[in-house]
Protein backbone atom coordinates (compact mmCIF):
# COMPACT_ATOMS: atom_id res chain seq x y z
CA UNK A 1 0.00 0.00 0.00
CA UNK A 2 1.01 3.58 -0.58
CA UNK A 3 -0.64 6.40 1.32
CA UNK A 4 -0.76 8.43 4.50
CA UNK A 5 -2.16 8.15 8.00
CA UNK A 6 -2.78 10.81 10.62
CA UNK A 7 -3.28 10.03 14.29
CA UNK A 8 -4.51 12.95 16.36
CA UNK A 9 -5.23 12.98 20.09
CA UNK A 10 -6.41 16.03 21.98
CA UNK A 11 -7.70 16.77 25.45
CA UNK A 12 -10.36 19.37 26.23
CA UNK A 13 -8.83 21.39 29.09
CA UNK A 14 -12.24 22.36 30.47
CA UNK A 15 -13.71 18.86 30.70
CA UNK A 16 -10.59 16.62 30.53
CA UNK A 17 -12.33 14.62 27.78
CA UNK A 18 -9.88 12.99 25.38
CA UNK A 19 -10.64 12.83 21.66
CA UNK A 20 -8.81 10.59 19.19
CA UNK A 21 -9.01 10.56 15.41
CA UNK A 22 -7.45 8.43 12.70
CA UNK A 23 -7.54 9.63 9.11
CA UNK A 24 -5.99 7.58 6.33
CA UNK A 25 -6.00 7.09 2.63
CA UNK A 26 -4.13 4.62 0.49
CA UNK A 27 -3.93 2.91 -2.84
CA UNK A 28 -2.52 -0.46 -3.85
CA UNK A 29 1.18 -0.21 -4.69
CA UNK A 30 2.16 -3.84 -5.28
CA UNK A 31 0.58 -6.78 -7.04
CA UNK A 32 -0.16 -8.39 -3.66
CA UNK A 33 -2.07 -5.38 -2.35
CA UNK A 34 -3.94 -5.09 -5.65
CA UNK A 35 -4.87 -8.78 -5.39
CA UNK A 36 -6.17 -8.22 -1.83
CA UNK A 37 -8.80 -5.84 -3.22
CA UNK A 38 -11.43 -4.79 -0.67
CA UNK A 39 -9.84 -7.00 1.98
CA UNK A 40 -7.02 -4.45 2.21
CA UNK A 41 -9.45 -1.66 3.13
CA UNK A 42 -11.18 -3.85 5.71
CA UNK A 43 -7.81 -4.70 7.26
CA UNK A 44 -6.83 -1.02 7.45
CA UNK A 45 -10.12 -0.15 9.14
CA UNK A 46 -9.65 -2.98 11.66
CA UNK A 47 -6.14 -1.80 12.54
CA UNK A 48 -7.28 1.82 12.94
CA UNK A 49 -10.02 0.72 15.34
CA UNK A 50 -7.47 -1.21 17.39
CA UNK A 51 -5.25 1.89 17.59
CA UNK A 52 -8.16 3.96 18.87
CA UNK A 53 -9.16 1.38 21.48
CA UNK A 54 -5.56 1.35 22.74
CA UNK A 55 -5.56 5.12 23.15
VOBA-1610 file (N, C-alpha, C; in pm, whole numbers, padded with zeros to 5 digits, always signed):
BEGIN
Unk+00083-00117+00000Unk+00000+00000+00000Unk+00088+00124+00000Unk+00036+00227-00058Unk+00101+00358-00058Unk-00003+00458-00013Unk+00033+00543+00084Unk-00064+00640+00132Unk-00015+00711+00256Unk-00109+00767+00330Unk-00076+00843+00450Unk-00175+00812+00560Unk-00130+00828+00684Unk-00216+00815+00800Unk-00189+00930+00895Unk-00293+00976+00960Unk-00278+01081+01062Unk-00346+01032+01188Unk-00273+01037+01298Unk-00328+01003+01429Unk-00327+01131+01511Unk-00442+01172+01558Unk-00451+01295+01636Unk-00522+01264+01768Unk-00463+01312+01877Unk-00523+01298+02009Unk-00523+01435+02073Unk-00636+01474+02129Unk-00641+01603+02198Unk-00726+01589+02323Unk-00699+01676+02418Unk-00770+01677+02545Unk-00836+01813+02563Unk-00965+01812+02595Unk-01036+01937+02623Unk-00997+01981+02764Unk-00931+02096+02777Unk-00883+02139+02909Unk-00996+02171+03008Unk-01112+02202+02958Unk-01224+02236+03047Unk-01290+02111+03106Unk-01299+02006+03026Unk-01371+01886+03070Unk-01281+01764+03091Unk-01155+01774+03048Unk-01059+01662+03053Unk-01102+01544+02966Unk-01191+01567+02871Unk-01233+01462+02778Unk-01126+01450+02671Unk-01090+01326+02639Unk-00988+01299+02538Unk-01055+01256+02409Unk-01013+01316+02299Unk-01064+01283+02166Unk-00950+01224+02084Unk-00980+01120+02007Unk-00881+01059+01919Unk-00941+01045+01780Unk-00855+01064+01680Unk-00901+01056+01541Unk-00793+00990+01457Unk-00835+00904+01368Unk-00745+00843+01270Unk-00800+00875+01133Unk-00716+00933+01048Unk-00754+00963+00911Unk-00650+00898+00820Unk-00695+00823+00722Unk-00599+00758+00633Unk-00655+00747+00493Unk-00563+00740+00400Unk-00600+00709+00263Unk-00485+00632+00202Unk-00517+00545+00109Unk-00413+00462+00049Unk-00460+00412-00087Unk-00364+00356-00157Unk-00393+00291-00284Unk-00298+00173-00297Unk-00338+00071-00368Unk-00252-00046-00385Unk-00123-00008-00458Unk-00010-00054-00407Unk+00118-00021-00469Unk+00190-00143-00525Unk+00151-00261-00481Unk+00216-00384-00528Unk+00110-00479-00582Unk+00154-00581-00650Unk+00058-00678-00704Unk-00016-00748-00591Unk+00050-00770-00478Unk-00016-00839-00366Unk-00128-00754-00307Unk-00103-00624-00290Unk-00207-00538-00235Unk-00320-00518-00336Unk-00288-00518-00463Unk-00394-00509-00565Unk-00479-00636-00564Unk-00414-00751-00543Unk-00487-00878-00539Unk-00576-00887-00416Unk-00538-00819-00307Unk-00617-00822-00183Unk-00751-00752-00202Unk-00755-00655-00292Unk-00880-00584-00322Unk-00942-00522-00198Unk-01073-00539-00181Unk-01143-00479-00067Unk-01095-00530+00069Unk-01034-00647+00071Unk-00984-00700+00198Unk-00878-00607+00257Unk-00802-00540+00173Unk-00702-00445+00221Unk-00765-00329+00297Unk-00875-00276+00246Unk-00945-00166+00313Unk-01005-00211+00445Unk-01060-00331+00447Unk-01118-00385+00571Unk-01008-00402+00676Unk-00893-00451+00634Unk-00781-00470+00726Unk-00735-00337+00782Unk-00723-00235+00698Unk-00683-00102+00745Unk-00782-00048+00847Unk-00909-00064+00822Unk-01012-00015+00914Unk-01001-00088+01049Unk-00979-00218+01045Unk-00965-00298+01166Unk-00846-00250+01249Unk-00734-00225+01183Unk-00614-00180+01254Unk-00636-00041+01313Unk-00700+00048+01241Unk-00728+00182+01294Unk-00817+00175+01418Unk-00916+00087+01417Unk-01002+00072+01534Unk-00924+00019+01653Unk-00830-00071+01629Unk-00747-00121+01739Unk-00660-00011+01796Unk-00605+00075+01711Unk-00525+00189+01759Unk-00609+00277+01851Unk-00731+00308+01808Unk-00816+00396+01887Unk-00857+00334+02020Unk-00883+00204+02021Unk-00916+00138+02148Unk-00797+00142+02243Unk-00676+00134+02190Unk-00556+00135+02274Unk-00530+00273+02332Unk-00576+00376+02265Unk-00556+00512+02315Unk-00651+00532+02426
//
